[in-house]
Amino acid sequence: MRLGWIATTLDTQHDDFDDVEGQGAIPIIHDQDITVSEARLSLDVGLTARFGASLVLPFRVVSTRIRYLDGGGTSVDLVNESTHHRNETLNGIADPMLLGSYARSGFTVRLGASLPIGRTENDPFMNDDVPHQHIQLGTGTVNPVLSLSYGYTFGKWRASGVLFTQQSFYENSKGYYPGDRYAAGVSLRRALGPWSVRGGLEVQGETYERWNGVRYTEEGNQGRIDAMVAAGASYAMTADLSIDLALKVPFINHVVGGQLNMPALLEIGASYAFGKAAPPPAAAHEDEHEHGDEHGDEHAEHGQHGDGTVVPPLDMTGADVADLGSKGSAVELTPVPGKITIFDFWAPWCVPCKTLEPALVEMAKANPSGIALRRIDIVDWETPVVAQHLTPKGFSLPHVKIYSATGELVFEQSSGPGKLQSMIESIRALAGNTAHITVDQRGFSPANVTVPRGVPVTLRFTRTSAKGCGTEVLMTVDGKPIKKDLPLDQPVELTLTFSTAGVINYACAMDMMRGTITVR
């Protein structure tokens, strides 16, 4: 989900002949300042590995201020109020867009339509002698929308390009036939720790409008084209939340029938990913938004965190640990025959990944003949491996997938806020190690662990508080009741083999605190 705000100021002038107070009918210049801003709420949803859907809801504010100048540039007053221009502010919902998308091999195609929600004015040329409005918040028509984008990641850089069009095919009930819209852009992005910076070029154009089949050349939209350089920066506050700032400066402003000056266009936005879909676009017609850093080919074992802090390298001596595939590329997950295979999806900017990795390496070192650890660097949320393995089911980072020694998928989970330790304990149990469970007045922590079926698993309970009912633990496994005392501050181990898959409940002596064991 992304909330963005876009704003710019425009200045346009055109010649006229009107009745001026104290001077009579003379040539004058209409000098109009226009401030345009738009807030956009965007929602992108990954439906499958390849298909997605997007909804964009815009709210627009247009403020106009007008001055009338004589030939010497002096401000004058008209005898009669202009029917074309006023000092006013218009606001309201503009036409939303509903899009479907398909992504493959770096290409993304989006196809959909704008919906006729925004307000349109009556034909301003029907009553030219009364005040009327040429500013439209909507089109009043359903207009097809198509965009094609491509992104390519090389090292710490990402290049991307996009083509966009919105076509009009009929006039609305008021006789308004909007112009077609076109846009194209290229950009280059570079990761710098939690920051990423980008620059590029954009071109936007619009064809002329018509009213009741007539193209008017005196007022209204007669067509335009803009070309601008763009620069921006994004900051990943967390793996899910990022903020973005962009500035676009035109070097071509061409308006048919008049002169338009636009000094710059400012964009501010914030993105938040639920479950885990890729963050929505960073700006209009821009299809890439990544949370990267310049960790490059380094991982935690190479001795540097994303913030530049030097840490001791991990000792992997004797462990079956390997990086899988090239960075960000699609990869098939093939379990190692005869071993429990742990697939670790990570990225250099993912802070919880740096906590999870030492635990996974520790498990692999403890059982080198039985555990294989395979790591996949996703690089950012726009890479093929993300579309292949994470986006379809809304997974986030860190993400772990575990196959048994017989090649059966027994565990797949992403860690949410505050759940990393619980996930680590479940992985330890699945890997044939000990699952550590703490007991205090609040209950069992983690409240659930996942264990494999048919192999010995050790549950290690440690009671750390004299309060509560956690003086013993009771459960039933394969029809056999088990009761174990839990002395204060003394670890107690239960080594069990669970023969059937399912969920086993356990509790304290008074059944006031409960936990679960998921057998897979």
C-alpha positions in Angstrom: 0.0 0.0 0.0 1.3 3.4 -0.9 0.2 6.9 0.0 1.7 9.5 -2.2 1.4 13.3 -2.8 2.4 15.0 -6.1 2.4 18.8 -6.5 3.5 21.5 -9.0 2.9 25.1 -9.9 2.1 26.3 -13.4 2.1 29.7 -15.1 0.4 30.3 -18.4 -0.2 33.4 -20.5 -2.3 34.2 -23.5 -3.3 37.3 -25.4 -6.8 38.7 -25.4 -8.8 41.9 -26.2 -11.1 43.2 -23.5 -12.7 46.3 -21.9 -10.4 47.6 -19.1 -11.5 50.0 -16.4 -10.3 53.6 -17.3 -8.7 52.5 -20.6 -11.5 51.1 -22.7 -11.1 48.1 -25.0 -7.3 47.3 -25.3 -5.1 44.3 -25.9 -4.4 42.5 -22.6 -2.6 39.5 -21.4 -4.2 36.8 -19.2 -1.5 35.8 -16.6 -2.7 32.7 -14.8 -1.0 30.9 -11.9 -2.2 27.3 -11.3 -1.3 25.1 -8.3 -2.0 21.4 -8.9 -1.7 18.7 -6.2 -2.9 15.2 -6.0 -2.9 12.6 -3.2 -2.9 9.0 -4.4 -3.7 5.9 -2.4 -2.4 2.8 -4.2 -2.9 -0.8 -3.4 -1.0 -3.6 -5.2 -1.9 -7.2 -4.5 0.0 -10.3 -5.7 -2.5 -12.9 -6.7 -0.1 -15.6 -8.0 3.6 -15.8 -8.9 2.9 -14.0 -12.1 -0.4 -12.2 -11.8 -1.4 -9.2 -9.6 -4.0 -6.4 -9.3 -3.7 -2.7 -8.6 -6.1 0.0 -7.5 -5.2 3.7 -7.6 -7.5 6.3 -5.9 -6.5 9.9 -6.6 -7.8 13.1 -4.9 -7.0 16.3 -6.7 -6.8 20.0 -5.7 -6.5 22.7 -8.3 -6.1 26.3 -7.3 -6.1 29.1 -9.9 -5.1 32.8 -9.6 -5.6 35.3 -12.4 -4.1 38.7 -13.3 -4.8 40.9 -16.3 -1.9 42.8 -17.7 -1.7 45.7 -20.2 1.0 46.1 -22.9 3.4 47.5 -20.3 3.0 44.6 -17.9 0.8 46.6 -15.4 -2.0 44.8 -13.7 -5.5 46.1 -14.7 -9.1 45.4 -13.8 -11.7 44.3 -16.3 -15.0 46.2 -16.6 -16.9 42.9 -16.6 -15.7 39.7 -14.9 -14.0 37.2 -17.2 -16.2 34.2 -18.1 -13.0 32.1 -18.5 -10.9 32.8 -15.4 -11.5 33.3 -11.7 -9.6 33.1 -8.4 -10.9 29.7 -7.1 -10.0 26.3 -5.8 -11.5 23.1 -7.1 -11.1 19.7 -5.4 -12.5 16.3 -5.5 -11.9 12.6 -6.4 -10.3 12.1 -9.8 -10.8 9.0 -11.9 -9.4 5.9 -10.2 -7.6 3.2 -12.1 -8.1 -0.5 -11.7 -5.4 -2.7 -13.3 -4.4 -6.3 -13.6 -0.7 -7.2 -14.1 1.4 -10.1 -15.4 5.1 -10.3 -14.7 7.8 -12.6 -16.2 11.5 -12.4 -16.8 11.8 -8.8 -15.7 8.8 -7.6 -17.8 5.6 -6.4 -16.3 2.4 -5.8 -18.3 -0.5 -3.9 -16.7 -3.8 -3.6 -18.3 -7.0 -2.0 -17.0 -9.2 1.0 -17.1 -9.9 4.4 -15.5 -13.3 4.6 -13.9 -15.6 7.7 -14.4 -15.8 8.9 -10.8 -14.2 12.4 -11.1 -16.4 15.4 -11.8 -16.7 16.8 -15.3 -18.0 20.2 -16.2 -20.8 21.0 -18.7 -19.7 22.1 -22.2 -18.0 25.4 -21.6 -18.4 26.5 -25.2 -22.2 26.3 -25.1 -22.6 29.5 -23.0 -19.5 31.5 -23.8 -21.1 34.7 -22.3 -21.5 33.3 -18.8 -18.8 32.1 -16.3 -17.7 28.5 -17.2 -15.0 26.1 -16.3 -12.3 24.4 -18.4 -10.7 22.4 -15.5 -11.9 18.8 -15.4 -11.3 16.5 -12.4 -12.5 13.5 -14.4 -13.4 12.3 -17.9 -16.8 10.8 -17.5 -15.7 7.9 -19.6 -14.2 4.4 -19.1 -10.7 4.7 -20.6 -8.5 1.7 -21.2 -5.0 1.9 -19.6 -1.9 -0.1 -20.7 1.7 0.0 -19.4 4.7 -2.1 -20.1 7.8 -2.0 -17.9 11.1 -3.8 -17.7 13.7 -3.9 -15.0 17.2 -5.4 -14.9 19.4 -5.7 -11.8 23.2 -5.9 -12.2 25.2 -5.8 -9.0 24.1 -2.9 -6.9 22.4 -1.2 -9.8 18.9 -1.5 -11.3 17.9 -0.1 -14.7 14.3 0.1 -15.7 12.0 1.5 -18.4 8.3 2.0 -18.7 5.7 2.9 -21.4 2.2 4.0 -20.5 -0.9 5.1 -22.3 -4.5 5.9 -21.5 -6.8 5.9 -24.5 -10.2 7.6 -25.0 -12.8 6.1 -27.4 -16.0 8.0 -26.9 -17.5 11.2 -25.4 -19.3 11.4 -22.1 -22.9 12.3 -21.5 -22.0 16.0 -21.5 -20.3 15.8 -24.9 -16.8 15.8 -23.5 -14.2 13.7 -25.4 -10.9 13.7 -23.5 -7.5 13.5 -25.1 -5.3 10.4 -25.0 -2.4 10.3 -22.6 1.1 8.9 -23.1 4.2 8.6 -21.0 7.6 7.0 -21.2 10.6 6.9 -18.9 13.9 5.3 -18.1 15.7 5.3 -14.7 18.8 4.0 -13.0 18.7 3.1 -9.3 21.6 2.5 -6.9 21.4 1.0 -3.4 23.3 2.8 -0.6 22.7 1.0 2.7 19.0 1.5 3.8 18.9 4.2 1.2 18.5 4.0 -2.6 18.9 6.8 -5.0 17.8 7.1 -8.6 17.8 9.3 -11.6 16.2 9.3 -15.0 14.3 10.9 -17.9 10.5 11.1 -18.4 8.3 12.2 -21.3 4.6 12.8 -20.9 2.1 13.9 -23.5 -1.6 14.5 -24.1 -3.7 15.0 -27.2 -6.4 17.6 -27.6 -10.0 17.4 -26.2 -13.2 17.8 -28.1 -16.7 19.0 -27.1 -19.7 17.5 -29.0 -17.4 16.5 -31.8 -15.7 19.9 -32.2 -12.1 20.8 -31.5 -11.8 24.3 -30.1 -8.5 26.2 -30.4 -9.3 29.2 -28.1 -9.6 27.5 -24.6 -9.3 24.2 -22.9 -6.8 21.4 -23.4 -5.4 21.6 -27.0 -2.6 19.1 -26.4 0.8 19.2 -24.7 4.1 17.5 -24.2 6.6 17.6 -21.3 10.1 16.2 -21.0 11.9 16.2 -17.6 14.8 15.0 -15.7 14.0 13.1 -12.5 15.9 12.4 -9.3 14.8 10.7 -6.1 15.7 8.8 -3.0 14.0 6.1 -0.9 14.7 5.1 2.7 13.8 1.7 4.1 12.8 2.4 7.6 12.0 -1.3 8.1 11.7 -4.3 5.7 8.1 -3.4 5.3 8.0 0.4 5.6 9.7 2.9 3.3 9.5 6.6 2.5 10.3 8.2 -0.9 11.1 11.7 -2.2 11.4 12.7 -5.9 11.9 15.9 -7.8 11.3 16.3 -11.6 12.5 19.3 -13.5 11.2 19.9 -17.0 13.4 21.0 -19.8 10.6 20.9 -22.4 7.1 22.4 -21.7 5.2 22.6 -25.0 1.5 23.5 -24.9 -0.5 23.9 -28.1 -1.9 27.4 -28.4 -0.1 28.9 -25.4 3.0 29.1 -23.2 3.2 27.1 -20.0 5.9 27.3 -17.4 6.4 24.5 -14.8 9.5 24.9 -12.7 9.4 21.5 -11.0 7.2 18.7 -9.8 7.6 17.3 -6.3 6.6 13.8 -5.1 6.5 12.5 -1.6 5.3 9.0 -0.6 5.3 6.2 1.9 4.9 2.5 1.2 3.9 -0.3 3.6 3.9 -4.0 2.6 1.3 -6.3 4.2 2.0 -10.0 4.3 4.7 -9.4 1.9 4.0 -8.0 -1.5 6.4 -5.8 -3.2 6.1 -2.2 -2.4 4.0 -0.2 -4.7 5.4 2.1 -7.4 7.5 5.0 -6.1 6.0 7.5 -8.5 3.5 7.9 -11.3 4.4 5.6 -14.3 7.4 4.2 -12.3 7.4 0.5 -11.8 10.4 -0.1 -9.5 10.8 0.4 -5.8 13.5 -1.5 -4.0 14.9 -1.6 -0.5 18.6 -2.3 -1.2 22.0 -1.5 0.2 25.5 -1.6 -1.0 26.3 -4.8 0.8 27.0 -6.2 -2.6 28.5 -9.7 -2.5 29.0 -9.6 1.2 26.8 -11.5 3.7 27.2 -11.6 7.5 30.1 -14.1 7.3 32.1 -11.5 5.4 32.1 -9.3 8.5 30.0 -6.2 7.7 26.4 -5.3 8.6 24.4 -3.0 6.3 25.2 -0.1 8.5 28.9 -0.6 8.1 29.5 -2.1 11.5 32.2 -4.7 11.4 31.2 -8.1 13.0 33.2 -11.3 13.5 32.8 -13.7 10.6 30.8 -16.8 11.1 32.7 -20.0 11.4 31.2 -22.5 9.0 33.9 -25.1 9.2 32.6 -28.6 8.5 29.0 -27.3 7.8 27.2 -28.0 4.5 26.4 -24.3 3.7 26.2 -22.8 0.2 24.7 -19.9 -1.7 22.1 -21.0 -4.2 21.8 -19.4 -7.7 22.9 -15.9 -8.7 21.7 -12.9 -6.9 18.0 -12.2 -7.4 17.6 -14.8 -10.2 14.9 -17.4 -10.3 16.0 -20.7 -8.8 14.6 -24.2 -8.3 14.7 -25.5 -4.8 16.1 -29.0 -5.0 16.5 -30.7 -1.6 19.8 -32.5 -0.9 19.1 -36.2 -0.9 19.3 -37.8 2.5 19.6 -34.5 4.4 17.2 -32.0 6.0 17.5 -29.1 3.6 17.0 -25.5 4.9 16.4 -22.8 2.3 17.1 -19.4 3.8 15.7 -16.4 1.8 17.6 -13.2 2.8 18.7 -9.8 1.7 21.6 -7.6 2.8 19.3 -4.9 4.1 17.1 -7.3 6.2 18.1 -6.8 9.8 16.3 -9.9 11.2 18.1 -12.0 8.6 21.4 -11.1 10.4 20.0 -12.6 13.6 18.6 -15.7 11.9 21.7 -16.7 9.9 24.0 -17.5 12.9 21.3 -19.8 14.3 20.9 -21.6 11.0 24.7 -22.0 10.6 24.9 -23.3 14.2 22.3 -26.0 13.4 24.2 -27.0 10.2 27.5 -27.2 12.1 25.9 -29.4 14.8 24.8 -32.0 12.2 26.9 -31.7 9.0 25.9 -35.1 7.8 22.2 -34.5 8.3 21.6 -30.8 7.6 22.2 -28.8 4.4 21.8 -25.0 4.5 21.1 -23.2 1.2 20.9 -19.4 1.1 19.1 -17.3 -1.5 19.9 -13.6 -1.8 16.7 -11.9 -3.2 18.5 -8.5 -3.6 15.3 -6.5 -3.6 11.5 -7.0 -4.0 11.5 -6.6 -7.8 13.7 -9.7 -8.7 12.5 -12.9 -10.4 13.2 -15.0 -7.3 10.8 -12.9 -5.3 8.0 -13.3 -7.9 8.8 -17.0 -8.0 8.8 -17.9 -4.3 7.7 -15.0 -2.0 5.1 -12.7 -3.7 2.5 -15.4 -4.6 1.7 -16.2 -0.9 2.6 -12.8 0.6 5.8 -13.9 2.3 8.2 -11.4 3.8 11.8 -11.6 5.1 13.4 -13.5 6.7 11.8 -16.5 5.1 12.7 -20.2 5.6 11.6 -23.3 3.7 12.6 -26.8 5.0 12.5 -30.2 3.3 12.9 -33.5 5.2 15.6 -36.0 4.4 13.1 -37.8 2.1 12.4 -34.6 0.2 9.0 -33.7 1.8 8.2 -30.0 2.5 7.7 -29.8 6.3 8.1 -26.1 7.1 7.6 -22.8 5.3 7.3 -19.5 7.3 8.3 -15.8 7.3 9.1 -14.1 10.6 6.8 -11.3 11.6 7.5 -8.6 14.3 8.4 -10.3 17.6 8.1 -13.8 16.1 11.7 -14.5 15.1 12.7 -16.4 18.2 9.6 -18.6 17.9 10.5 -19.4 14.3 14.1 -20.2 15.2 12.9 -22.7 17.9 10.6 -24.4 15.4 13.5 -24.7 12.9 15.7 -26.2 15.7 13.1 -28.8 16.5 12.6 -29.7 12.8 16.3 -29.9 12.3 16.5 -32.5 15.1 17.9 -30.2 17.7 16.4 -29.0 20.9 13.4 -26.6 21.0 13.8 -24.2 23.9 10.5 -23.2 25.7 10.5 -20.6 28.5 7.8 -20.8 31.2 6.8 -17.7 33.2 3.7 -16.1 34.6 2.6 -15.1 31.1 2.7 -18.6 29.7 4.8 -20.7 27.4 7.2 -18.9 25.0 7.1 -19.7 22.1 3.5 -20.7 22.4 3.9 -23.0 19.4 6.8 -25.0 17.9 6.8 -27.1 14.7 8.5 -30.5 14.8 9.0 -33.3 12.3 7.1 -36.5 12.4 8.9 -39.8 13.0 12.2 -38.5 14.4 13.3 -37.9 18.0 12.8 -34.3 19.2 13.9 -32.7 22.4 11.7 -30.1 24.1 13.6 -28.2 26.7 11.4 -26.4 29.3 12.9 -23.7 31.6 10.6 -22.2 34.3 11.9 -18.6 35.1 9.2 -17.3 37.4 7.7 -18.6 40.7 4.4 -17.0 39.8 1.8 -18.8 37.7 0.8 -22.4 37.3 3.8 -23.5 35.3 5.2 -25.9 38.0 4.6 -28.8 35.7 3.7 -29.6 32.1 1.0 -32.1 30.9 0.4 -33.5 27.4 -0.8 -36.6 25.7 1.3 -38.1 22.9 0.0 -41.0 20.9 -2.6 -41.8 23.6 -0.1 -41.8 26.4 -0.4 -39.1 29.1 2.9 -37.3 30.0 3.5 -35.3 33.1 6.7 -33.6 33.9 7.6 -31.3 36.9 9.3 -28.0 36.1 11.5 -26.8 39.0 12.3 -23.1 39.1 15.4 -22.2 37.0 16.2 -25.8 36.2 16.0 -26.9 32.5 13.9 -30.0 32.0 14.1 -32.0 28.8 11.5 -34.2 27.1 12.7 -36.3 24.2 9.8 -37.6 22.2 9.0 -39.1 18.8 5.7 -38.0 17.3 4.4 -40.7 15.0 1.4 -38.8 13.4 1.1 -35.4 12.0 -1.3 -32.9 13.6 -1.4 -30.5 16.6 -0.7 -31.6 20.1 -1.8 -29.4 23.0 -0.1 -29.1 26.3 -0.8 -27.1 29.4 0.3 -26.2 33.0 -1.0 -28.1 36.0 -4.1 -25.9 36.3 -4.8 -25.8 32.6 -4.5 -21.9 32.7 -1.5 -21.7 30.4 -1.4 -23.6 27.1 0.9 -24.3 24.3 0.9 -26.3 21.0 3.2 -28.5 19.1 2.6 -28.8 15.3 3.8 -32.1 13.9 4.6 -32.2 10.2 
